[in-house]
Amino acid sequence: MPEQTELLRLIDPAALGRRIRAARATAGLDLPELAGLAGTTPTHLADLEAGRARPTLLVLSALAEHTWTSADVLLLGVPADLVPELYRRIDDASLGLSGASAEAALETADRIIDLLSTASLPYLDLAARRLRATALEILGDLAGAVDELRRVSAVPVAEVGWIKDLIALSRCHRELGELDDAIAVGEDATTTIRWLGLAETTEAIQLAVTVAMAYLFRGDVRHGARLCRRAADQADQYGLPVAKASAMWNASCALDAGGDPAGGLDLALEALAIYERQGETRLLARLRIDVVTLQLKLPSPDLDGALAMLDRARVELDAAPSTSLDAARHRLCAARVRHRLGDEETAADLLDESVALTPDEALDLRAWQSALRGRLAADRGDAHRAREHFLSAVHTLVGNGSDKDAAQLWFELGDTLTTLGEDELALQAFRSAGASQGLRAPVLTPLPRMS
């Protein structure tokens, strides 16, 4: 922490003046009394309290002595020896942050932010707000996380932490379905990142592929794929293996969206191998879920191997900072595997877990949950419930702009109703599917991807 003389030079004089005035009022002294005790004039003290002047360190120390406080408290707003303790609390709350500890982390962040409301410790306040944003995202309050992330990323700084804030902000916008905002977060920062000398960092490339994913969600598969290829080339050029893996992961999503899940699986497995070699445990669980999702789209997936991968993913989700959305995706993916294995009871239990963990704003995920409920109802021979759940999924996807996925579900509903002997309803479903363009044979619908 800077010395008092340096703090005195950097401090906002208005904030310092407010603390001097508050200390005088607490001590029960008027302007002339305190000025006389501190060896200055009432006019000069009035200027200090109004933020029109800065005191010397000698005058500040005298003011602190006669108001029964300390120069550190007047400068910072809190005792200097408390600052390392507050940083330690933030670090402790951040380590191993998960769904189980997110509530406590949020409480820690809120207490520190409240304590710093009259202090002059911007870096400590930033650390506390980053903790708060992460906890809110983990708890599923994506709108709250967006508000906090906008605040902490508003002023560009030449640190990769600022880019990490932008990545989180873009990701939360995307999960809320605010795709234009998700794209703008990254694209608006491109020039600034280059100007700050951060363009050749892993985080800068990860921000680019996060934006690419938003384009894929918006249906612009070609542009999203181009962005992924460009990011992978840049990562190779700069010698950034983790950034390259991030680009490959998102490129795998582009291949899948373009109708090549096998090619997407190959790229995803390459990215997974890089993450494992580099010890990038934070994203491993998410990528394993995507790998299994791609495997489920193949004609003859290794279902036992998929369960083993999901078991590893669950351990990693529990050990690393992960969101309730991550856990909800994991449970839904596991439910789909169990369903394919014919274990309907376990599939239904996992589906219930997924629904309970899903934030209200995650509409796409709720659509996939409804679709699986439809499949489970069809397995029981309940055509009415199956149609009801499939229609709920379709309407959610259409309302969210995912027309192609909705069409795939129409096809699957038609096949399901045909199997159940509901030919007239099946024909209606096929007609609805045929109203869309560029459709392919029905396959199990994928979960949405995360970068």
C-alpha positions as CSV (number, residue, x, y, z in Angstrom):
1,M,0.0,0.0,0.0
2,P,1.4,3.5,-0.8
3,E,2.9,5.6,2.0
4,Q,0.8,8.3,3.6
5,T,2.5,11.1,1.7
6,E,1.7,9.3,-1.6
7,L,-1.9,8.7,-0.5
8,L,-2.2,12.3,0.4
9,R,-1.2,13.3,-3.1
10,L,-3.6,10.9,-4.8
11,I,-6.6,11.1,-2.5
12,D,-9.8,12.8,-3.7
13,P,-9.8,16.0,-1.6
14,A,-13.6,16.1,-1.5
15,A,-13.7,12.6,0.1
16,L,-10.9,13.5,2.5
17,G,-12.8,16.7,3.4
18,R,-16.0,14.8,4.2
19,R,-14.1,12.5,6.5
20,I,-12.4,15.4,8.3
21,R,-15.7,17.1,8.8
22,A,-17.3,13.9,10.1
23,A,-14.4,13.3,12.5
24,R,-14.8,16.9,13.8
25,A,-18.5,16.5,14.3
26,T,-18.0,13.1,16.1
27,A,-15.4,14.8,18.4
28,G,-17.9,17.6,19.2
29,L,-15.6,20.5,18.0
30,D,-16.5,23.5,16.0
31,L,-14.2,24.9,13.2
32,P,-12.3,27.5,15.3
33,E,-11.7,24.9,18.1
34,L,-10.3,22.2,15.9
35,A,-8.3,24.7,13.8
36,G,-6.7,26.1,16.9
37,L,-5.8,22.7,18.3
38,A,-4.3,21.6,14.9
39,G,-2.3,24.7,14.4
40,T,-4.2,26.0,11.4
41,T,-6.8,28.7,10.6
42,P,-10.6,28.2,10.5
43,T,-10.6,29.4,6.9
44,H,-8.0,26.8,5.9
45,L,-9.9,24.1,7.8
46,A,-13.1,25.1,6.0
47,D,-11.3,24.8,2.7
48,L,-10.1,21.3,3.7
49,E,-13.5,20.2,4.7
50,A,-15.0,21.5,1.4
51,G,-12.4,19.7,-0.7
52,R,-10.9,23.0,-2.0
53,A,-7.4,22.3,-0.5
54,R,-5.2,19.4,0.6
55,P,-3.6,19.4,4.1
56,T,0.0,18.7,4.7
57,L,0.8,15.5,6.5
58,L,1.7,17.5,9.6
59,V,-1.7,19.2,9.7
60,L,-3.5,15.9,8.8
61,S,-1.8,14.1,11.7
62,A,-2.8,17.0,14.1
63,L,-6.4,16.9,12.9
64,A,-6.5,13.1,13.5
65,E,-4.9,13.4,17.0
66,H,-7.4,16.0,18.2
67,T,-10.5,14.1,16.8
68,W,-9.3,10.8,18.4
69,T,-8.8,9.0,15.1
70,S,-5.8,8.4,12.9
71,A,-4.3,9.8,9.7
72,D,-4.9,6.4,8.0
73,V,-8.6,6.5,8.8
74,L,-8.9,10.1,7.5
75,L,-7.0,9.1,4.3
76,L,-8.5,5.7,3.6
77,G,-11.8,5.7,5.5
78,V,-10.8,2.5,7.4
79,P,-7.8,1.6,9.6
80,A,-4.7,0.8,7.5
81,D,-4.1,-2.5,9.3
82,L,-7.7,-3.6,8.3
83,V,-6.9,-3.5,4.6
84,P,-4.8,-6.7,4.4
85,E,-7.5,-8.5,6.4
86,L,-10.2,-7.4,3.9
87,Y,-8.1,-8.6,1.0
88,R,-7.6,-11.9,2.8
89,R,-11.4,-12.3,3.3
90,I,-12.0,-11.7,-0.4
91,D,-9.3,-14.3,-1.3
92,D,-10.7,-16.8,1.1
93,A,-14.3,-16.3,-0.3
94,S,-13.0,-16.6,-3.8
95,L,-11.1,-19.9,-3.3
96,G,-13.1,-22.9,-4.1
97,L,-16.2,-20.7,-4.8
98,S,-19.1,-23.0,-5.7
99,G,-22.9,-23.1,-5.4
100,A,-22.6,-24.3,-1.8
101,S,-20.4,-21.3,-0.8
102,A,-21.8,-18.6,-3.1
103,E,-24.3,-17.2,-0.6
104,A,-21.5,-16.8,2.0
105,A,-19.2,-15.2,-0.6
106,L,-22.0,-12.8,-1.6
107,E,-22.5,-11.8,2.1
108,T,-18.7,-11.2,2.5
109,A,-18.6,-9.0,-0.6
110,D,-21.7,-7.0,0.5
111,R,-20.2,-6.4,3.9
112,I,-16.9,-5.2,2.5
113,I,-18.6,-3.0,-0.1
114,D,-20.7,-1.4,2.6
115,L,-17.7,-0.9,4.8
116,L,-15.9,0.8,1.9
117,S,-18.8,3.1,1.0
118,T,-17.1,6.1,2.5
119,A,-13.5,4.9,2.0
120,S,-10.9,5.7,-0.7
121,L,-9.7,2.2,-1.6
122,P,-10.8,1.7,-5.3
123,Y,-8.7,-1.5,-5.8
124,L,-10.2,-3.2,-2.8
125,D,-13.7,-2.1,-3.8
126,L,-13.1,-3.5,-7.3
127,A,-11.9,-6.9,-5.8
128,A,-15.1,-7.0,-3.6
129,R,-17.4,-6.2,-6.5
130,R,-15.7,-8.9,-8.7
131,L,-16.4,-11.4,-6.0
132,R,-20.0,-10.2,-5.8
133,A,-20.5,-10.5,-9.5
134,T,-19.1,-14.1,-9.5
135,A,-21.3,-15.1,-6.6
136,L,-24.4,-13.7,-8.3
137,E,-23.6,-15.5,-11.5
138,I,-23.1,-18.8,-9.6
139,L,-26.4,-18.3,-7.8
140,G,-28.2,-17.7,-11.1
141,D,-28.9,-14.0,-10.7
142,L,-27.6,-13.2,-14.1
143,A,-29.2,-9.7,-14.3
144,G,-27.6,-8.8,-11.0
145,A,-24.2,-10.1,-12.2
146,V,-24.6,-8.0,-15.4
147,D,-25.2,-4.8,-13.3
148,E,-22.1,-5.5,-11.2
149,L,-19.9,-6.4,-14.2
150,R,-20.9,-3.3,-16.1
151,R,-19.7,-1.3,-13.1
152,V,-16.4,-3.0,-12.7
153,S,-15.6,-3.0,-16.4
154,A,-16.7,0.6,-17.1
155,V,-13.1,2.0,-16.9
156,P,-10.5,0.2,-19.1
157,V,-7.3,-0.7,-17.4
158,A,-4.2,-2.3,-18.8
159,E,-4.8,-5.6,-16.8
160,V,-6.1,-8.9,-18.0
161,G,-8.5,-8.8,-15.1
162,W,-10.4,-6.1,-17.0
163,I,-10.8,-8.5,-20.0
164,K,-12.0,-11.3,-17.7
165,D,-14.7,-8.9,-16.5
166,L,-15.7,-8.4,-20.1
167,I,-15.8,-12.1,-20.8
168,A,-18.1,-12.7,-17.8
169,L,-20.3,-9.7,-18.9
170,S,-20.6,-11.0,-22.4
171,R,-21.3,-14.6,-21.2
172,C,-24.1,-13.4,-18.8
173,H,-25.7,-11.3,-21.6
174,R,-25.7,-14.4,-23.8
175,E,-27.3,-16.6,-21.1
176,L,-30.0,-13.9,-20.7
177,G,-30.6,-14.1,-24.5
178,E,-29.3,-10.6,-24.9
179,L,-27.1,-11.6,-27.9
180,D,-26.6,-8.1,-29.4
181,D,-25.3,-6.9,-26.0
182,A,-23.1,-10.0,-25.7
183,I,-21.5,-9.2,-29.1
184,A,-21.2,-5.5,-28.4
185,V,-19.3,-6.0,-25.1
186,G,-16.4,-7.7,-27.0
187,E,-16.5,-5.7,-30.2
188,D,-16.6,-2.3,-28.5
189,A,-13.5,-3.2,-26.5
190,T,-11.4,-4.4,-29.5
191,T,-9.6,-1.1,-30.2
192,T,-9.0,-0.4,-26.5
193,I,-7.6,-3.8,-25.9
194,R,-5.1,-3.3,-28.7
195,W,-4.3,0.2,-27.5
196,L,-3.6,-1.1,-24.0
197,G,-1.2,-3.7,-25.3
198,L,-3.4,-6.6,-24.3
199,A,-4.2,-8.1,-27.7
200,E,-1.7,-10.9,-27.5
201,T,-3.1,-12.3,-24.2
202,T,-5.1,-15.5,-23.7
203,E,-7.9,-13.4,-22.2
204,A,-8.2,-11.2,-25.3
205,I,-8.6,-14.3,-27.5
206,Q,-11.1,-15.9,-25.1
207,L,-13.2,-12.7,-25.3
208,A,-13.1,-13.0,-29.1
209,V,-14.4,-16.6,-29.0
210,T,-17.0,-15.6,-26.4
211,V,-18.3,-13.1,-28.9
212,A,-18.1,-15.8,-31.6
213,M,-20.4,-18.0,-29.5
214,A,-23.0,-15.2,-29.3
215,Y,-23.0,-15.0,-33.1
216,L,-23.6,-18.8,-33.2
217,F,-26.5,-18.4,-30.8
218,R,-27.9,-15.7,-33.0
219,G,-27.8,-18.1,-36.0
220,D,-24.9,-16.5,-37.8
221,V,-22.9,-19.7,-38.0
222,R,-20.5,-18.7,-40.8
223,H,-19.4,-15.5,-39.1
224,G,-19.0,-17.2,-35.8
225,A,-16.9,-20.0,-37.4
226,R,-14.7,-17.3,-39.1
227,L,-14.1,-15.6,-35.8
228,C,-13.2,-19.0,-34.2
229,R,-10.7,-19.8,-37.0
230,R,-9.1,-16.3,-36.7
231,A,-8.8,-16.6,-32.9
232,A,-7.2,-20.1,-33.3
233,D,-4.7,-18.7,-35.8
234,Q,-3.8,-15.8,-33.5
235,A,-3.4,-18.1,-30.5
236,D,-1.0,-20.2,-32.6
237,Q,0.9,-17.1,-33.6
238,Y,1.2,-15.8,-30.0
239,G,2.0,-19.3,-28.6
240,L,-1.1,-19.4,-26.3
241,P,-2.3,-23.1,-26.0
242,V,-5.2,-22.4,-23.7
243,A,-6.5,-19.6,-26.0
244,K,-6.2,-22.0,-28.9
245,A,-8.2,-24.6,-27.0
246,S,-10.9,-22.0,-26.4
247,A,-11.1,-21.2,-30.1
248,M,-11.2,-24.9,-31.0
249,W,-14.0,-25.5,-28.5
250,N,-16.1,-22.8,-30.0
251,A,-15.2,-24.0,-33.5
252,S,-16.5,-27.4,-32.6
253,C,-19.9,-25.7,-31.8
254,A,-19.8,-24.1,-35.2
255,L,-19.3,-27.4,-36.9
256,D,-22.1,-28.9,-34.9
257,A,-24.4,-26.0,-35.8
258,G,-23.5,-26.6,-39.4
259,G,-24.6,-30.2,-39.3
260,D,-21.2,-31.9,-38.6
261,P,-21.4,-33.1,-34.9
262,A,-18.7,-35.8,-35.6
263,G,-16.2,-33.1,-36.8
264,G,-17.2,-30.9,-33.8
265,L,-16.5,-33.8,-31.5
266,D,-13.0,-34.3,-32.9
267,L,-12.2,-30.6,-32.2
268,A,-13.8,-30.6,-28.8
269,L,-11.7,-33.7,-27.8
270,E,-8.5,-31.9,-29.0
271,A,-9.4,-28.8,-26.9
272,L,-10.1,-31.1,-23.9
273,A,-6.7,-32.7,-24.2
274,I,-5.0,-29.2,-24.3
275,Y,-7.0,-28.1,-21.2
276,E,-5.9,-31.2,-19.3
277,R,-2.3,-30.8,-20.3
278,Q,-2.3,-27.1,-19.2
279,G,-4.2,-27.8,-15.9
280,E,-7.1,-25.5,-17.0
281,T,-9.5,-27.1,-14.5
282,R,-11.9,-24.2,-14.4
283,L,-13.4,-24.9,-17.8
284,L,-12.9,-28.7,-18.0
285,A,-16.3,-29.6,-16.6
286,R,-18.1,-27.4,-19.1
287,L,-16.2,-28.9,-22.0
288,R,-16.8,-32.4,-20.8
289,I,-20.5,-31.7,-20.8
290,D,-20.3,-30.4,-24.4
291,V,-18.3,-33.5,-25.5
292,V,-21.0,-35.8,-24.1
293,T,-23.7,-33.7,-25.8
294,L,-21.9,-34.2,-29.2
295,Q,-21.4,-37.9,-28.5
296,L,-25.2,-38.2,-28.0
297,K,-25.7,-37.0,-31.6
298,L,-23.7,-39.8,-33.1
299,P,-25.5,-43.0,-34.4
300,S,-23.9,-45.3,-31.7
301,P,-22.6,-43.3,-28.8
302,D,-20.5,-44.8,-26.0
303,L,-23.0,-44.3,-23.3
304,D,-21.0,-45.9,-20.5
305,G,-18.0,-43.7,-21.5
306,A,-20.3,-40.7,-21.5
307,L,-21.4,-41.4,-17.9
308,A,-17.8,-41.7,-16.8
309,M,-17.0,-38.4,-18.4
310,L,-20.0,-36.8,-16.7
311,D,-18.9,-38.3,-13.4
312,R,-15.5,-36.5,-13.8
313,A,-17.3,-33.3,-14.8
314,R,-19.4,-33.4,-11.6
315,V,-16.3,-33.7,-9.4
316,E,-14.8,-30.7,-11.3
317,L,-17.9,-28.6,-10.9
318,D,-17.9,-29.3,-7.2
319,A,-14.3,-28.3,-6.9
320,A,-14.1,-25.2,-9.0
321,P,-16.1,-21.9,-9.2
322,S,-19.2,-23.0,-11.1
323,T,-22.7,-21.6,-11.7
324,S,-26.1,-23.1,-11.0
325,L,-26.5,-23.0,-14.7
326,D,-23.4,-25.3,-15.2
327,A,-24.9,-27.7,-12.7
328,A,-28.3,-27.6,-14.4
329,R,-26.7,-28.4,-17.8
330,H,-24.7,-31.3,-16.2
331,R,-27.8,-32.9,-14.7
332,L,-29.8,-32.5,-17.9
333,C,-27.0,-34.1,-19.9
334,A,-26.7,-37.0,-17.4
335,A,-30.5,-37.4,-17.6
336,R,-30.4,-37.7,-21.4
337,V,-27.7,-40.4,-21.1
338,R,-29.7,-42.3,-18.6
339,H,-32.8,-42.0,-20.8
340,R,-30.8,-43.5,-23.7
341,L,-29.7,-46.3,-21.5
342,G,-33.4,-47.1,-20.6
343,D,-33.0,-46.0,-17.0
344,E,-36.1,-43.8,-16.9
345,E,-36.4,-43.4,-13.2
346,T,-32.9,-42.0,-12.7
347,A,-33.4,-39.9,-15.8
348,A,-36.5,-38.3,-14.3
349,D,-34.7,-37.7,-11.0
350,L,-31.8,-36.0,-12.7
351,L,-34.2,-33.9,-14.8
352,D,-35.9,-32.7,-11.6
353,E,-32.5,-31.7,-10.2
354,S,-31.7,-29.8,-13.4
355,V,-35.0,-27.9,-13.3
356,A,-34.5,-27.0,-9.7
357,L,-31.0,-25.6,-10.4
358,T,-32.0,-23.6,-13.6
359,P,-32.2,-19.8,-13.3
360,D,-35.6,-18.3,-14.4
361,E,-33.8,-16.4,-17.3
362,A,-32.3,-19.5,-18.9
363,L,-35.2,-20.1,-21.3
364,D,-33.3,-22.3,-23.8
365,L,-32.3,-24.7,-21.1
366,R,-35.9,-24.9,-19.9
367,A,-36.9,-25.8,-23.5
368,W,-34.5,-28.8,-23.5
369,Q,-35.8,-29.9,-20.2
370,S,-39.4,-29.8,-21.5
371,A,-38.3,-31.8,-24.5
372,L,-36.8,-34.5,-22.3
373,R,-40.0,-34.6,-20.3
374,G,-41.8,-35.2,-23.5
375,R,-39.6,-38.1,-24.4
376,L,-40.1,-39.6,-20.9
377,A,-43.9,-39.2,-21.3
378,A,-43.8,-40.9,-24.7
379,D,-41.9,-43.8,-23.1
380,R,-44.8,-44.2,-20.8
381,G,-47.2,-44.2,-23.7
382,D,-48.8,-40.8,-22.7
383,A,-49.2,-39.1,-26.0
384,H,-51.1,-36.2,-24.5
385,R,-48.3,-35.3,-22.0
386,A,-45.6,-35.9,-24.6
387,R,-47.2,-33.5,-27.0
388,E,-47.8,-30.9,-24.3
389,H,-44.1,-30.9,-23.2
390,F,-42.8,-30.8,-26.8
391,L,-45.1,-27.9,-27.6
392,S,-43.9,-26.0,-24.5
393,A,-40.3,-26.6,-25.7
394,V,-41.1,-25.5,-29.3
395,H,-42.9,-22.3,-28.2
396,T,-40.0,-21.4,-25.9
397,L,-37.4,-21.9,-28.6
398,V,-39.4,-19.9,-31.2
399,G,-39.9,-17.1,-28.8
400,N,-36.2,-17.0,-28.2
401,G,-35.4,-16.9,-31.9
402,S,-34.2,-20.6,-32.1
403,D,-36.4,-21.5,-35.1
404,K,-34.1,-24.3,-36.4
405,D,-34.0,-26.1,-33.1
406,A,-37.7,-25.7,-32.8
407,A,-38.2,-27.3,-36.2
408,Q,-36.0,-30.3,-35.1
409,L,-38.3,-30.8,-32.1
410,W,-41.4,-30.6,-34.4
411,F,-39.9,-33.5,-36.4
412,E,-39.1,-35.5,-33.3
413,L,-42.7,-34.8,-32.0
414,G,-44.1,-36.1,-35.3
415,D,-42.1,-39.3,-35.1
416,T,-43.0,-39.8,-31.4
417,L,-46.8,-39.3,-32.1
418,T,-46.6,-41.7,-35.1
419,T,-45.0,-44.3,-32.8
420,L,-47.9,-43.8,-30.3
421,G,-50.5,-44.2,-33.0
422,E,-51.6,-40.5,-33.1
423,D,-51.3,-40.1,-36.9
424,E,-53.4,-37.0,-37.3
425,L,-51.5,-35.1,-34.6
426,A,-48.2,-36.4,-36.0
427,L,-49.2,-35.0,-39.4
428,Q,-49.8,-31.6,-37.9
429,A,-46.3,-31.7,-36.3
430,F,-44.6,-32.6,-39.6
431,R,-46.5,-29.8,-41.3
432,S,-45.2,-27.3,-38.7
433,A,-41.7,-28.6,-39.2
434,G,-42.0,-28.4,-43.0
435,A,-42.8,-24.7,-42.7
436,S,-39.1,-24.0,-41.8
437,Q,-36.2,-24.0,-44.2
438,G,-32.9,-26.1,-44.3
439,L,-34.0,-29.0,-42.0
440,R,-32.3,-32.3,-41.7
441,A,-33.3,-35.7,-40.3
442,P,-34.3,-35.6,-36.6
443,V,-31.6,-36.1,-34.0
444,L,-31.5,-35.5,-30.3
445,T,-31.3,-31.8,-29.8
446,P,-28.0,-30.4,-28.2
447,L,-27.7,-28.4,-25.1
448,P,-26.6,-24.8,-25.6
449,R,-22.8,-24.3,-25.5
450,M,-20.7,-22.2,-23.2
451,S,-17.3,-20.7,-24.0
